[in-house]
Amino acid sequence: MSTLEEIRLVRLKKRQKFFDDGSCPYPNKTNRDTTIQEAVERFTELLESGEKKVLVGRVMSVRGQGAISFVNISDGTGDFQAVLHKGEIDDEKLKMFKDLVDLGDFIEIDGEFFLTKRGSPSLKIRDWKMLSKSIRPLPEKWHGLKSNEERYRRRYLDILMNPDLKDVFQKKSEFWRSIRTFLEKRDFFEVQTPSLELTTGGAEARPFKTHHNDLDLDLYLRISVGELWQKRLMSAGFSKTYEIGRVYRNEGSSPEHLQEFTNMEFYASYMNFDDGKEMVKDLYRTVAQEVFGKTAFETRGHKFDLADEWPDLNYVNTIKEMTGVNVLESSESDLQKKLSELEIEYEGSGRERMIDSLWKYCRKQISGPAFLVDHPKEVAPLSKTHEDDPRLTRTFQIILAGSEIGRGHAELNDPVDQADRFAEQQKLIEAGDDEAMMPDWDFVEMLEHGMPPTFGFGVGERLFSFLVDKPIREVTLFPLMRPKDDK
């Protein structure tokens, strides 16, 4: 078996042969007049017309070496079979094809459509030219990219050799298009907010830090899709806004978490909390039906049906039922003792981190769909205070397959309350909690000018990864990889 370097040297010689013969194996222009998808859909019409057509694509297989060869090409819209038949093409062109074309090359072919003896739609090649000469071989279909390391590093080959994976990313595009259409139909206005920020408002996470040379400022990559900016737009008089964009969190990876991913957040002034819940439920059901044609899913060892009822689960009561701990009344030492007893590992310190860690232990046992409601203030610093209990907030999270897949709030618009909560977050930062929310005092100033009652909600591509039952890295086109060590 030839080594990779031996294969490269042979192909480089073939590449040079084109130049020596006065042709370029990487021409600027292609004469394609029909995509493979069009050829398949219009085959009967094109067959009857007898007119010549020009197809292009990557050579995926070649069978036969005698008087007739079958060539399969793919152009991204589909696959098609072409036939090289001695006597139907110039002898020199036939010889060049057999001598110089390899699997993985991109070629242009022209000829007439016909049916083979077995009834296979095909193109009879009358002429061809090279569009892009490949130097490295494609992986073998069954013995190629085996490890995830190889697959993610050479994602272009991974997708090329695995059509099912391409289908996943096409569905992911449909997923975001469905969400966008759903919001546009309800008069939401798409916006773009800064991804470089002085303070990372809108979530609790460790940010990436960078430097702005022109302004000589240290900045952060955003950890939410412009939550505090979109709320400013509510104050500015916009009624409904949304944004779909990338966010960045400098934290660990897991099947559910990456450092860079896509999220959507929307905000609607004067929308009541319960109305927001109903709209979000409708959003999930609509997207599932439009993209997957169903509402029932099995993922991560859980089964759920989005068409079922979505019960409210009380945050405090759920933790108490599963662990025996009342997180509103327990001291930090009591919380720490229970975490140790349950062997729950967590980072940071303080009540907020301990309460959140207890909840994450409990959520794994819930299949959903359900709304987790009435969060303590410690874990929801941007939500309105609950009208029935000042220790709680008007927040919900959607629970699916043991995880939180979406979060909504009756947004806090009391500037004094918000300032007090930011002050508490600042204390956490000073105590060493690098995931605590950075105070944004300009945002408090905006609230002092007045912001209408507002409902806000956010969900990310984690939802898509759950619906296709794949780790989030698997549904990321180009996951970040360490530099390849060639030493």
Secondary structure as GFF3:
##gff-version 3
##sequence-region A 1 487
A	DSSP	alpha_helix	4	20	.	.	.	ID=ss1
A	DSSP	alpha_helix	36	41	.	.	.	ID=ss2
A	DSSP	alpha_helix	43	49	.	.	.	ID=ss3
A	DSSP	beta_strand	53	63	.	.	.	ID=ss4
A	DSSP	beta_strand	68	74	.	.	.	ID=ss5
A	DSSP	beta_strand	79	85	.	.	.	ID=ss6
A	DSSP	alpha_helix	91	100	.	.	.	ID=ss7
A	DSSP	beta_strand	106	115	.	.	.	ID=ss8
A	DSSP	beta_strand	121	132	.	.	.	ID=ss9
A	DSSP	alpha_helix	148	153	.	.	.	ID=ss10
A	DSSP	alpha_helix	155	161	.	.	.	ID=ss11
A	DSSP	alpha_helix	163	185	.	.	.	ID=ss12
A	DSSP	beta_strand	189	190	.	.	.	ID=ss13
A	DSSP	beta_strand	196	197	.	.	.	ID=ss14
A	DSSP	beta_strand	209	212	.	.	.	ID=ss15
A	DSSP	beta_strand	217	221	.	.	.	ID=ss16
A	DSSP	alpha_helix	227	236	.	.	.	ID=ss17
A	DSSP	beta_strand	240	248	.	.	.	ID=ss18
A	DSSP	beta_strand	260	269	.	.	.	ID=ss19
A	DSSP	alpha_helix	273	292	.	.	.	ID=ss20
A	DSSP	beta_strand	296	299	.	.	.	ID=ss21
A	DSSP	beta_strand	302	305	.	.	.	ID=ss22
A	DSSP	beta_strand	312	314	.	.	.	ID=ss23
A	DSSP	alpha_helix	315	323	.	.	.	ID=ss24
A	DSSP	alpha_helix	332	341	.	.	.	ID=ss25
A	DSSP	alpha_helix	351	363	.	.	.	ID=ss26
A	DSSP	beta_strand	370	373	.	.	.	ID=ss27
A	DSSP	three_ten_helix	377	379	.	.	.	ID=ss28
A	DSSP	beta_strand	395	400	.	.	.	ID=ss29
A	DSSP	beta_strand	403	410	.	.	.	ID=ss30
A	DSSP	alpha_helix	415	430	.	.	.	ID=ss31
A	DSSP	alpha_helix	441	449	.	.	.	ID=ss32
A	DSSP	beta_strand	454	460	.	.	.	ID=ss33
A	DSSP	alpha_helix	462	467	.	.	.	ID=ss34
###
